[in-house]
C-alpha cells in the first residue's frame, strides 16, 4: 500500500479495481473511502476534446479491460470490424458478440478496439465495464454479478449490500441498466 500511495491517484484506483475484479471485495471495501474522485472534467483533454493516453489508460483500467499482451500481433481488419460494430451501439442499443475457439484472440481484439480514444469518446463517454464470464458454476457467477453491481453502483449515494443470489443480482443489474446506464 505504501508503494501505491507514492504513485498517482490512478494507481490507487487501479489497485482498488484489481481487488474487486479478482474477488477481494472485503479488502477493496477497506480501501473504498480513500478512492480519489474522478470528475468528468478530468477525463477530457483541454486541447481538442480527445481523451489523452493517460486518461484512456485510466478509463480502461477502471473498467477492467485487459491490458495488451507482451506478445501482440496487430490484426487491423478484425479490430476495425469490431470497432464498426461498437460504433453502431452509439445510436442503437444492443450487444456486440465476439465468438470463436478458445485462444483465437477474441479478448485481445476486443480490448484493442476499445483502445481507440475516439470510439470511447463517441460511444462510451461514461467508460466501459469489462466482464469475462466463460463457464461458471453458480457461486462463481454470483461473485461476478456481485462485482458488476458494485462497479456500476460505485458512485451511488446509497451503499447497497451485495445481492444474495443470482436472481436478485439479475434484477438489480436490470434496474441499473434501465435507470442508470440506458445506453
BALOBA-1460 file (C-alpha; in Angstrom, 3 decimals):
// residues 183
<rec num="1" residu="x" x="0.000" y="0.000" z="0.000"/>
<rec num="2" residu="x" x="2.827" y="2.406" z="0.841"/>
<rec num="3" residu="x" x="4.299" y="1.986" z="-2.648"/>
<rec num="4" residu="x" x="0.911" y="2.612" z="-4.266"/>
<rec num="5" residu="x" x="0.433" y="5.742" z="-2.160"/>
<rec num="6" residu="x" x="3.689" y="7.168" z="-3.533"/>
<rec num="7" residu="x" x="2.266" y="6.885" z="-7.057"/>
<rec num="8" residu="x" x="-0.525" y="8.958" z="-8.608"/>
<rec num="9" residu="x" x="-4.272" y="8.647" z="-7.926"/>
<rec num="10" residu="x" x="-4.704" y="6.305" z="-10.894"/>
<rec num="11" residu="x" x="-2.512" y="3.705" z="-9.199"/>
<rec num="12" residu="x" x="-4.738" y="3.663" z="-6.127"/>
<rec num="13" residu="x" x="-7.903" y="3.359" z="-8.237"/>
<rec num="14" residu="x" x="-6.322" y="0.628" z="-10.367"/>
<rec num="15" residu="x" x="-5.311" y="-1.338" z="-7.273"/>
<rec num="16" residu="x" x="-8.814" y="-0.964" z="-5.834"/>
<rec num="17" residu="x" x="-10.393" y="-2.144" z="-9.107"/>
<rec num="18" residu="x" x="-7.979" y="-5.066" z="-9.325"/>
<rec num="19" residu="x" x="-9.060" y="-6.176" z="-5.845"/>
<rec num="20" residu="x" x="-12.699" y="-6.011" z="-6.919"/>
<rec num="21" residu="x" x="-12.004" y="-7.765" z="-10.215"/>
<rec num="22" residu="x" x="-10.095" y="-10.610" z="-8.566"/>
<rec num="23" residu="x" x="-12.774" y="-11.227" z="-5.929"/>
<rec num="24" residu="x" x="-11.197" y="-9.493" z="-2.914"/>
<rec num="25" residu="x" x="-14.301" y="-7.429" z="-2.149"/>
<rec num="26" residu="x" x="-13.589" y="-7.301" z="1.592"/>
<rec num="27" residu="x" x="-10.142" y="-5.803" z="1.057"/>
<rec num="28" residu="x" x="-11.488" y="-3.403" z="-1.560"/>
<rec num="29" residu="x" x="-14.185" y="-2.265" z="0.880"/>
<rec num="30" residu="x" x="-11.478" y="-1.280" z="3.368"/>
<rec num="31" residu="x" x="-9.904" y="0.983" z="0.726"/>
<rec num="32" residu="x" x="-13.133" y="2.372" z="-0.714"/>
<rec num="33" residu="x" x="-13.221" y="5.578" z="1.375"/>
<rec num="34" residu="x" x="-9.794" y="6.612" z="0.100"/>
<rec num="35" residu="x" x="-10.570" y="6.353" z="-3.611"/>
<rec num="36" residu="x" x="-9.727" y="9.668" z="-5.291"/>
<rec num="37" residu="x" x="-12.680" y="11.172" z="-7.122"/>
<rec num="38" residu="x" x="-12.618" y="11.406" z="-10.889"/>
<rec num="39" residu="x" x="-14.529" y="14.363" z="-12.196"/>
<rec num="40" residu="x" x="-15.945" y="14.289" z="-15.685"/>
<rec num="41" residu="x" x="-13.825" y="17.314" z="-16.498"/>
<rec num="42" residu="x" x="-10.740" y="15.312" z="-15.615"/>
<rec num="43" residu="x" x="-11.312" y="12.856" z="-18.418"/>
<rec num="44" residu="x" x="-11.091" y="15.260" z="-21.311"/>
<rec num="45" residu="x" x="-8.050" y="16.939" z="-22.707"/>
<rec num="46" residu="x" x="-8.398" y="20.697" z="-22.747"/>
<rec num="47" residu="x" x="-6.723" y="20.923" z="-26.149"/>
<rec num="48" residu="x" x="-9.063" y="19.163" z="-28.529"/>
<rec num="49" residu="x" x="-11.690" y="17.260" z="-26.549"/>
<rec num="50" residu="x" x="-9.968" y="13.971" z="-27.248"/>
<rec num="51" residu="x" x="-9.160" y="11.621" z="-24.413"/>
<rec num="52" residu="x" x="-5.431" y="11.682" z="-23.646"/>
<rec num="53" residu="x" x="-3.392" y="8.486" z="-23.455"/>
<rec num="54" residu="x" x="-3.141" y="8.631" z="-19.650"/>
<rec num="55" residu="x" x="-6.861" y="9.248" z="-19.281"/>
<rec num="56" residu="x" x="-7.628" y="6.489" z="-21.775"/>
<rec num="57" residu="x" x="-5.448" y="4.109" z="-19.784"/>
<rec num="58" residu="x" x="-7.277" y="5.083" z="-16.577"/>
<rec num="59" residu="x" x="-10.721" y="4.596" z="-18.143"/>
<rec num="60" residu="x" x="-9.750" y="1.146" z="-19.460"/>
<rec num="61" residu="x" x="-8.110" y="0.165" z="-16.158"/>
<rec num="62" residu="x" x="-11.114" y="1.262" z="-14.119"/>
<rec num="63" residu="x" x="-13.393" y="-0.702" z="-16.429"/>
<rec num="64" residu="x" x="-11.293" y="-3.856" z="-16.073"/>
<rec num="65" residu="x" x="-10.319" y="-4.026" z="-19.761"/>
<rec num="66" residu="x" x="-7.390" y="-6.463" z="-20.160"/>
<rec num="67" residu="x" x="-4.008" y="-4.983" z="-20.970"/>
<rec num="68" residu="x" x="-2.301" y="-5.639" z="-24.282"/>
<rec num="69" residu="x" x="-0.277" y="-8.875" z="-24.074"/>
<rec num="70" residu="x" x="3.507" y="-8.775" z="-24.187"/>
<rec num="71" residu="x" x="3.444" y="-10.702" z="-27.467"/>
<rec num="72" residu="x" x="0.974" y="-8.774" z="-29.586"/>
<rec num="73" residu="x" x="0.193" y="-9.274" z="-33.265"/>
<rec num="74" residu="x" x="-1.701" y="-6.426" z="-34.937"/>
<rec num="75" residu="x" x="-4.805" y="-7.501" z="-36.877"/>
<rec num="76" residu="x" x="-6.237" y="-4.184" z="-38.068"/>
<rec num="77" residu="x" x="-9.018" y="-5.593" z="-40.271"/>
<rec num="78" residu="x" x="-10.500" y="-7.599" z="-37.409"/>
<rec num="79" residu="x" x="-10.099" y="-4.739" z="-34.913"/>
<rec num="80" residu="x" x="-11.779" y="-2.352" z="-37.380"/>
<rec num="81" residu="x" x="-14.677" y="-4.784" z="-37.838"/>
<rec num="82" residu="x" x="-15.235" y="-4.841" z="-34.068"/>
<rec num="83" residu="x" x="-14.961" y="-1.025" z="-33.900"/>
<rec num="84" residu="x" x="-17.628" y="-0.661" z="-36.614"/>
<rec num="85" residu="x" x="-19.993" y="-2.890" z="-34.660"/>
<rec num="86" residu="x" x="-19.268" y="-0.968" z="-31.449"/>
<rec num="87" residu="x" x="-19.920" y="2.336" z="-33.230"/>
<rec num="88" residu="x" x="-23.380" y="1.003" z="-34.069"/>
<rec num="89" residu="x" x="-24.069" y="0.954" z="-30.328"/>
<rec num="90" residu="x" x="-23.649" y="4.733" z="-30.312"/>
<rec num="91" residu="x" x="-27.021" y="5.171" z="-31.996"/>
<rec num="92" residu="x" x="-28.771" y="1.888" z="-31.195"/>
<rec num="93" residu="x" x="-28.768" y="-0.117" z="-28.008"/>
<rec num="94" residu="x" x="-27.756" y="-3.739" z="-28.274"/>
<rec num="95" residu="x" x="-24.869" y="-6.129" z="-27.935"/>
<rec num="96" residu="x" x="-21.759" y="-6.962" z="-29.863"/>
<rec num="97" residu="x" x="-20.832" y="-10.620" z="-29.597"/>
<rec num="98" residu="x" x="-17.340" y="-11.758" z="-30.499"/>
<rec num="99" residu="x" x="-17.110" y="-15.520" z="-30.809"/>
<rec num="100" residu="x" x="-14.552" y="-18.118" z="-31.770"/>
<rec num="101" residu="x" x="-12.471" y="-21.000" z="-30.498"/>
<rec num="102" residu="x" x="-10.644" y="-20.711" z="-27.209"/>
<rec num="103" residu="x" x="-7.316" y="-18.917" z="-27.618"/>
<rec num="104" residu="x" x="-8.043" y="-17.393" z="-31.040"/>
<rec num="105" residu="x" x="-7.713" y="-13.811" z="-29.751"/>
<rec num="106" residu="x" x="-11.279" y="-12.629" z="-29.089"/>
<rec num="107" residu="x" x="-10.320" y="-10.843" z="-25.871"/>
<rec num="108" residu="x" x="-7.181" y="-9.251" z="-27.318"/>
<rec num="109" residu="x" x="-9.010" y="-7.988" z="-30.428"/>
<rec num="110" residu="x" x="-11.924" y="-6.534" z="-28.492"/>
<rec num="111" residu="x" x="-9.686" y="-4.878" z="-25.904"/>
<rec num="112" residu="x" x="-7.616" y="-3.414" z="-28.740"/>
<rec num="113" residu="x" x="-10.743" y="-1.946" z="-30.341"/>
<rec num="114" residu="x" x="-11.568" y="-0.242" z="-27.043"/>
<rec num="115" residu="x" x="-8.144" y="1.428" z="-27.005"/>
<rec num="116" residu="x" x="-9.409" y="3.853" z="-29.642"/>
<rec num="117" residu="x" x="-9.974" y="7.153" z="-27.789"/>
<rec num="118" residu="x" x="-12.443" y="8.414" z="-30.397"/>
<rec num="119" residu="x" x="-14.569" y="5.276" z="-30.014"/>
<rec num="120" residu="x" x="-14.660" y="5.693" z="-26.237"/>
<rec num="121" residu="x" x="-15.471" y="9.386" z="-26.507"/>
<rec num="122" residu="x" x="-18.223" y="8.902" z="-29.095"/>
<rec num="123" residu="x" x="-19.848" y="5.690" z="-27.928"/>
<rec num="124" residu="x" x="-18.884" y="5.129" z="-24.297"/>
<rec num="125" residu="x" x="-18.482" y="8.554" z="-22.669"/>
<rec num="126" residu="x" x="-19.153" y="7.080" z="-19.216"/>
<rec num="127" residu="x" x="-16.438" y="4.445" z="-19.621"/>
<rec num="128" residu="x" x="-16.667" y="0.702" z="-20.076"/>
<rec num="129" residu="x" x="-17.125" y="-2.276" z="-17.760"/>
<rec num="130" residu="x" x="-15.356" y="-5.432" z="-18.927"/>
<rec num="131" residu="x" x="-16.785" y="-8.735" z="-17.752"/>
<rec num="132" residu="x" x="-15.339" y="-12.143" z="-18.571"/>
<rec num="133" residu="x" x="-17.964" y="-14.764" z="-17.979"/>
<rec num="134" residu="x" x="-16.986" y="-18.053" z="-19.590"/>
<rec num="135" residu="x" x="-18.043" y="-21.278" z="-17.936"/>
<rec num="136" residu="x" x="-19.039" y="-20.559" z="-14.342"/>
<rec num="137" residu="x" x="-20.657" y="-22.541" z="-11.585"/>
<rec num="138" residu="x" x="-23.466" y="-20.729" z="-9.749"/>
<rec num="139" residu="x" x="-21.166" y="-19.485" z="-6.974"/>
<rec num="140" residu="x" x="-18.660" y="-18.091" z="-9.486"/>
<rec num="141" residu="x" x="-21.412" y="-16.440" z="-11.497"/>
<rec num="142" residu="x" x="-22.865" y="-14.848" z="-8.351"/>
<rec num="143" residu="x" x="-19.450" y="-13.416" z="-7.459"/>
<rec num="144" residu="x" x="-19.101" y="-11.909" z="-10.955"/>
<rec num="145" residu="x" x="-22.608" y="-10.430" z="-10.790"/>
<rec num="146" residu="x" x="-21.951" y="-9.003" z="-7.304"/>
<rec num="147" residu="x" x="-18.730" y="-7.467" z="-8.579"/>
<rec num="148" residu="x" x="-20.518" y="-5.886" z="-11.543"/>
<rec num="149" residu="x" x="-23.256" y="-4.484" z="-9.292"/>
<rec num="150" residu="x" x="-20.582" y="-2.981" z="-7.060"/>
<rec num="151" residu="x" x="-18.746" y="-1.426" z="-10.016"/>
<rec num="152" residu="x" x="-21.911" y="0.036" z="-11.517"/>
<rec num="153" residu="x" x="-23.103" y="1.398" z="-8.164"/>
<rec num="154" residu="x" x="-19.683" y="2.847" z="-7.233"/>
<rec num="155" residu="x" x="-20.850" y="6.458" z="-7.265"/>
<rec num="156" residu="x" x="-24.266" y="5.806" z="-5.772"/>
<rec num="157" residu="x" x="-25.059" y="7.771" z="-2.635"/>
<rec num="158" residu="x" x="-26.670" y="4.723" z="-1.063"/>
<rec num="159" residu="x" x="-24.356" y="1.941" z="-0.015"/>
<rec num="160" residu="x" x="-26.157" y="-1.216" z="-1.075"/>
<rec num="161" residu="x" x="-25.405" y="-4.658" z="0.200"/>
<rec num="162" residu="x" x="-24.307" y="-7.135" z="-2.447"/>
<rec num="163" residu="x" x="-27.077" y="-9.257" z="-3.984"/>
<rec num="164" residu="x" x="-27.504" y="-12.515" z="-2.089"/>
<rec num="165" residu="x" x="-28.434" y="-14.719" z="-5.039"/>
<rec num="166" residu="x" x="-28.329" y="-14.785" z="-8.827"/>
<rec num="167" residu="x" x="-31.970" y="-13.737" z="-9.256"/>
<rec num="168" residu="x" x="-31.517" y="-10.690" z="-7.020"/>
<rec num="169" residu="x" x="-28.312" y="-9.797" z="-8.897"/>
<rec num="170" residu="x" x="-30.079" y="-10.078" z="-12.269"/>
<rec num="171" residu="x" x="-32.912" y="-7.845" z="-11.046"/>
<rec num="172" residu="x" x="-30.504" y="-5.223" z="-9.690"/>
<rec num="173" residu="x" x="-28.463" y="-5.223" z="-12.904"/>
<rec num="174" residu="x" x="-31.627" y="-4.943" z="-14.997"/>
<rec num="175" residu="x" x="-32.739" y="-1.885" z="-12.997"/>
<rec num="176" residu="x" x="-29.261" y="-0.357" z="-13.126"/>
<rec num="177" residu="x" x="-29.164" y="-0.784" z="-16.892"/>
<rec num="178" residu="x" x="-32.628" y="0.721" z="-17.335"/>
<rec num="179" residu="x" x="-32.214" y="3.659" z="-14.946"/>
<rec num="180" residu="x" x="-28.546" y="4.496" z="-14.742"/>
<rec num="181" residu="x" x="-26.993" y="3.034" z="-17.915"/>
<rec num="182" residu="x" x="-29.706" y="3.018" z="-20.591"/>
<rec num="183" residu="x" x="-27.108" y="3.009" z="-23.416"/>
